[in-house]
């Protein structure tokens, strides 16, 4: 849940400041982005980035990432944990995501388990994925390469998740993403893990606009107006992958702005939620979360890539015609 010419991209890296005594080293994830050049100021049409954007829990992985290692380590039943988090959230009028992050620390402390960044990253290796996920990224990159045929199209993968960036970082697919936006702890605050970033269902949409505007550094404001022709990744070049109600705001923003969305469900499982999203016009397609070559999900994703590449070519030809008239 996230690369024709040179399609493969590498994840962003930043240089972390040296931690002071008693602080843990937090690996930064985003390098400061440069604003896109106005079309015509460069050597040619430059809106050729295709962005595949993924949710994580339920989209790439069958279960919430905390259920694979963290909750078993502290001896807490997953169902009971989420039920308690939801109950506390309702009773206290608190955000459910902040509540679950706080409850994780409380439960770990009660079990005598230290919560630190290195341990959460190590837990990423235990996260399981739907069939074909680990090979998916290269396969769709190869497909985009074959369709674009050397036209300079670049395909990037992005992750936007309310899960924990520390756990994501330890997974086998972390390096596949151009950028990862996820909830995160601040481990040197008040001598206990403290929510540094919390990405809610509606909050996810902010990151769609960050990708769209090329402002991926969290220190850059996205509120300032930016003309459409300055934005490096048009929504029309984007596909969002999600699994349910928590993804509706992102799907709605994507579709409203000319982008695309695909809903996934457990392979062979109940597809009612996806059907409802399709009927409501929230998604272009839905399919089982089978990421293997030849699956319905693969074929429908390729159809959208075909359309995006064709649209890029149409817009590029229009741009060239307009340029000759200046």
C-alpha positions as CSV (number, residue, x, y, z in Angstrom):
1,X,0.0,0.0,0.0
2,X,3.7,3.6,-2.9
3,X,9.3,3.7,-11.4
4,X,9.3,4.5,-18.8
5,X,12.8,5.4,-18.8
6,X,14.2,4.8,-15.3
7,X,11.2,3.8,-13.3
8,X,12.8,2.6,-10.1
9,X,13.1,5.1,-7.3
10,X,14.9,4.9,-4.0
11,X,13.3,5.9,-0.6
12,X,14.1,9.4,0.6
13,X,16.8,9.7,3.2
14,X,17.7,12.6,5.6
15,X,20.6,13.1,7.8
16,X,19.6,12.8,11.5
17,X,21.0,15.1,14.1
18,X,23.3,13.5,16.6
19,X,21.1,12.7,19.7
20,X,22.0,14.2,23.0
21,X,22.8,12.0,26.0
22,X,19.8,10.0,27.0
23,X,18.0,10.5,23.7
24,X,17.3,7.8,21.2
25,X,18.3,8.3,17.6
26,X,15.2,8.8,15.5
27,X,15.8,7.9,11.8
28,X,14.3,10.7,9.7
29,X,12.3,9.7,6.7
30,X,11.8,12.6,4.4
31,X,14.2,14.9,2.7
32,X,13.1,18.4,1.9
33,X,11.3,18.6,-1.4
34,X,11.9,21.2,-4.1
35,X,9.0,23.0,-5.6
36,X,8.2,21.8,-9.1
37,X,9.2,24.1,-12.0
38,X,6.5,25.8,-14.0
39,X,5.9,23.9,-17.2
40,X,7.8,25.5,-20.0
41,X,10.6,26.6,-17.6
42,X,12.4,23.3,-18.0
43,X,13.3,21.3,-21.1
44,X,9.9,19.9,-21.7
45,X,6.6,18.6,-20.2
46,X,7.3,17.5,-16.7
47,X,4.1,16.0,-15.3
48,X,5.3,12.4,-15.8
49,X,5.4,11.0,-12.3
50,X,2.8,8.3,-11.5
51,X,2.1,7.8,-7.8
52,X,0.7,4.6,-6.4
53,X,-0.5,5.4,-2.8
54,X,-1.3,2.6,-0.3
55,X,-2.9,2.2,3.1
56,X,-1.2,-0.5,5.1
57,X,-3.4,-2.4,7.6
58,X,-6.0,-4.4,5.7
59,X,-4.6,-3.3,2.3
60,X,-1.1,-4.7,2.2
61,X,-1.2,-6.7,5.4
62,X,-4.2,-8.8,6.5
63,X,-4.1,-7.5,10.2
64,X,-3.1,-4.4,12.0
65,X,0.7,-4.3,12.3
66,X,0.7,-4.2,16.1
67,X,-0.9,-7.7,16.2
68,X,2.0,-9.6,14.8
69,X,4.7,-8.9,17.4
70,X,3.9,-6.1,19.8
71,X,0.6,-7.3,21.4
72,X,1.9,-11.0,21.7
73,X,5.1,-9.7,23.3
74,X,3.1,-7.9,26.1
75,X,0.6,-10.8,26.4
76,X,-2.5,-8.9,25.3
77,X,-5.3,-10.3,23.2
78,X,-5.7,-8.2,20.0
79,X,-9.5,-8.2,20.1
80,X,-9.6,-7.1,23.8
81,X,-6.9,-4.4,23.1
82,X,-8.8,-2.7,20.3
83,X,-12.1,-3.0,22.1
84,X,-10.6,-1.3,25.1
85,X,-9.0,1.5,23.0
86,X,-12.3,2.2,21.3
87,X,-14.1,2.2,24.7
88,X,-11.7,4.6,26.3
89,X,-11.9,6.8,23.2
90,X,-15.7,7.0,23.4
91,X,-15.7,7.6,27.2
92,X,-13.0,10.3,27.2
93,X,-14.0,11.9,23.9
94,X,-10.4,11.3,22.8
95,X,-9.0,10.6,19.3
96,X,-9.0,6.8,18.9
97,X,-5.5,6.8,17.3
98,X,-3.9,8.8,20.1
99,X,-5.8,6.5,22.5
100,X,-4.4,3.3,21.0
101,X,-0.8,4.7,21.0
102,X,-1.1,5.7,24.6
103,X,-2.7,2.3,25.6
104,X,0.2,0.5,23.9
105,X,2.6,2.2,26.2
106,X,0.4,1.6,29.3
107,X,0.0,-2.1,28.6
108,X,3.7,-2.5,27.9
109,X,4.6,-0.8,31.1
110,X,2.2,-3.0,33.1
111,X,3.9,-6.0,31.5
112,X,7.4,-4.8,32.3
113,X,8.2,-4.4,28.6
114,X,10.3,-1.4,27.5
115,X,9.0,0.4,24.5
116,X,11.7,1.9,22.4
117,X,12.3,2.7,18.7
118,X,14.8,-0.1,18.0
119,X,12.4,-2.7,19.3
120,X,9.5,-1.5,17.3
121,X,11.6,-1.4,14.1
122,X,12.7,-5.0,14.8
123,X,9.1,-6.1,15.1
124,X,8.5,-5.1,11.5
125,X,10.1,-8.3,10.3
126,X,7.2,-10.3,11.8
127,X,4.5,-8.5,9.8
128,X,2.8,-10.7,7.2
129,X,1.5,-9.6,3.8
130,X,-1.2,-10.6,1.3
131,X,-0.1,-12.9,-1.5
132,X,2.4,-11.3,-3.9
133,X,2.9,-8.0,-2.0
134,X,6.7,-8.3,-1.7
135,X,7.1,-8.7,-5.5
136,X,4.2,-6.3,-6.5
137,X,6.2,-3.1,-6.6
138,X,8.8,-4.3,-9.2
139,X,6.0,-6.0,-11.3
140,X,4.0,-2.8,-11.7
141,X,7.1,-0.8,-12.3
142,X,8.1,-3.2,-15.1
143,X,4.6,-2.9,-16.5
144,X,4.7,0.9,-16.5
145,X,8.1,0.7,-18.2
146,X,6.7,-1.5,-21.0
147,X,3.6,0.8,-21.5
148,X,5.5,4.1,-21.5
149,X,8.2,2.8,-23.8
150,X,10.9,5.3,-22.8
151,X,8.8,8.4,-22.6
152,X,10.4,9.5,-19.3
153,X,7.5,8.3,-17.1
154,X,8.5,7.6,-13.4
155,X,6.4,5.4,-11.1
156,X,6.6,6.0,-7.3
157,X,5.1,4.1,-4.4
158,X,3.9,6.0,-1.3
159,X,2.5,4.7,2.0
160,X,0.0,6.7,4.1
161,X,-0.9,4.8,7.3
162,X,-2.3,5.4,10.8
163,X,-0.1,2.5,11.9
164,X,3.4,3.1,13.3
165,X,6.2,4.2,11.0
166,X,8.7,2.5,13.3
167,X,7.2,-0.9,12.6
168,X,6.8,-0.2,8.9
169,X,10.5,0.6,8.7
170,X,11.4,-2.9,9.8
171,X,9.3,-4.6,7.2
172,X,10.7,-6.2,4.0
173,X,8.8,-3.7,1.8
174,X,10.0,-0.4,3.5
175,X,12.6,0.3,0.9
176,X,10.1,0.0,-1.9
177,X,8.4,3.3,-1.0
178,X,9.5,6.7,-2.2
179,X,8.1,8.1,1.0
180,X,6.3,6.8,4.1
181,X,3.8,8.9,6.1
182,X,2.6,7.1,9.2
183,X,1.9,7.7,12.9
184,X,5.1,8.0,14.9
185,X,6.4,8.1,18.5
186,X,8.7,10.7,20.0
187,X,10.8,8.7,22.4
188,X,12.8,11.5,24.1
189,X,9.7,13.5,25.2
190,X,9.0,13.5,28.9
191,X,11.0,10.2,29.3
192,X,8.2,8.2,27.8
193,X,6.9,7.4,24.2
194,X,4.8,10.3,23.2
195,X,2.8,10.6,19.9
196,X,4.9,12.7,17.6
197,X,2.6,12.3,14.6
198,X,-0.9,10.9,14.4
199,X,-2.4,10.3,11.0
200,X,-6.2,10.0,11.2
201,X,-8.6,8.9,8.5
202,X,-9.2,12.5,7.4
203,X,-5.7,13.5,8.1
204,X,-4.5,11.1,5.4
205,X,-5.8,13.6,2.8
206,X,-3.1,16.1,3.8
207,X,-0.4,13.7,2.5
208,X,-2.2,13.3,-0.8
209,X,-1.9,17.0,-1.3
210,X,1.8,16.9,-0.2
211,X,2.5,14.4,-2.9
212,X,0.4,16.4,-5.4
213,X,2.3,19.6,-4.6
214,X,5.7,18.1,-4.2
215,X,5.9,19.3,-0.6
216,X,6.8,16.1,1.2
217,X,8.9,17.7,4.0
218,X,6.7,18.1,7.1
219,X,8.3,21.5,7.7
220,X,6.7,22.9,4.5
221,X,3.2,24.2,4.6
222,X,0.7,22.9,2.1
223,X,-1.9,25.6,2.8
224,X,-0.5,28.2,0.5
225,X,-2.2,28.3,-2.9
226,X,-0.3,26.6,-5.7
227,X,-1.5,26.7,-9.3
228,X,-2.3,23.4,-10.9
229,X,0.5,23.8,-13.5
230,X,3.0,24.1,-10.7
231,X,2.1,20.8,-9.1
232,X,4.5,18.0,-10.0
233,X,2.1,15.1,-9.5
234,X,-1.4,15.7,-10.9
235,X,-4.1,13.8,-9.1
236,X,-4.9,12.3,-12.5
237,X,-1.5,10.5,-12.2
238,X,-2.4,9.0,-8.8
239,X,-4.0,5.7,-7.7
240,X,-5.0,5.1,-4.1
241,X,-5.3,1.6,-2.6
242,X,-7.5,1.1,0.5
243,X,-9.6,-1.5,2.2
244,X,-12.6,0.2,3.8
245,X,-14.4,3.0,5.6
246,X,-11.2,4.6,7.0
247,X,-10.0,5.2,3.4
248,X,-13.2,6.9,2.2
249,X,-11.9,10.5,2.8
250,X,-8.8,9.7,0.7
251,X,-10.8,8.0,-2.0
252,X,-13.2,10.9,-2.1
253,X,-10.4,13.5,-2.4
254,X,-8.7,11.4,-5.1
255,X,-11.8,10.9,-7.2
256,X,-13.0,14.4,-6.8
257,X,-9.7,15.8,-8.1
258,X,-9.5,13.5,-11.1
259,X,-7.5,10.7,-9.5
260,X,-8.2,7.0,-9.2
261,X,-8.9,4.5,-6.3
262,X,-9.1,0.8,-5.9
263,X,-10.7,-1.0,-2.9
264,X,-9.3,-4.4,-1.8
265,X,-10.8,-7.1,0.4
266,X,-9.5,-10.4,1.8
267,X,-9.0,-12.8,-1.1
268,X,-12.0,-15.1,-1.2
269,X,-13.6,-13.1,1.7
270,X,-16.6,-10.8,2.0
271,X,-16.5,-8.1,-0.6
272,X,-19.7,-6.3,0.6
273,X,-17.8,-3.2,1.8
274,X,-15.9,-2.9,-1.5
275,X,-19.1,-3.3,-3.5
276,X,-20.7,-0.5,-1.5
277,X,-17.7,1.8,-2.2
278,X,-17.9,1.0,-5.9
279,X,-21.7,1.7,-6.0
280,X,-21.1,5.0,-4.2
281,X,-18.5,6.0,-6.8
282,X,-15.7,6.1,-4.3
283,X,-13.5,3.7,-6.4
284,X,-12.8,2.9,-10.0
285,X,-12.4,-0.8,-9.2
286,X,-12.4,-3.3,-6.4
287,X,-10.6,-6.7,-6.1
288,X,-9.3,-9.3,-3.7
289,X,-6.0,-8.3,-2.1
290,X,-4.1,-10.7,-4.3
291,X,-1.0,-8.9,-5.6
292,X,0.3,-11.7,-7.7
293,X,0.9,-11.3,-11.5
294,X,-2.3,-12.0,-13.4
295,X,-4.7,-11.4,-10.5
296,X,-7.8,-9.2,-10.8
297,X,-6.0,-6.6,-8.7
298,X,-3.0,-6.6,-11.0
299,X,-5.0,-6.5,-14.2
300,X,-7.2,-3.6,-13.0
301,X,-4.2,-1.7,-11.7
302,X,-2.6,-2.1,-15.2
303,X,-5.7,-0.8,-16.8
304,X,-5.5,2.4,-14.8
305,X,-1.7,2.7,-15.6
306,X,-2.6,2.4,-19.3
307,X,-5.1,5.2,-18.9
308,X,-2.7,7.4,-16.9
309,X,0.1,6.9,-19.4
310,X,-2.3,7.7,-22.3
311,X,-3.5,10.9,-20.5
312,X,0.1,12.0,-19.9
313,X,0.8,11.6,-23.6
314,X,-2.3,13.7,-24.5
315,X,-1.4,16.4,-22.0
316,X,2.2,16.5,-23.3
317,X,1.1,16.9,-26.9
318,X,-1.3,19.7,-25.9
319,X,1.6,21.3,-24.0
320,X,3.9,21.1,-27.0
321,X,1.2,22.7,-29.2
322,X,0.6,25.5,-26.8
323,X,4.3,26.1,-26.5
324,X,4.7,26.6,-30.2
325,X,2.0,29.3,-30.1
326,X,3.9,31.4,-27.6
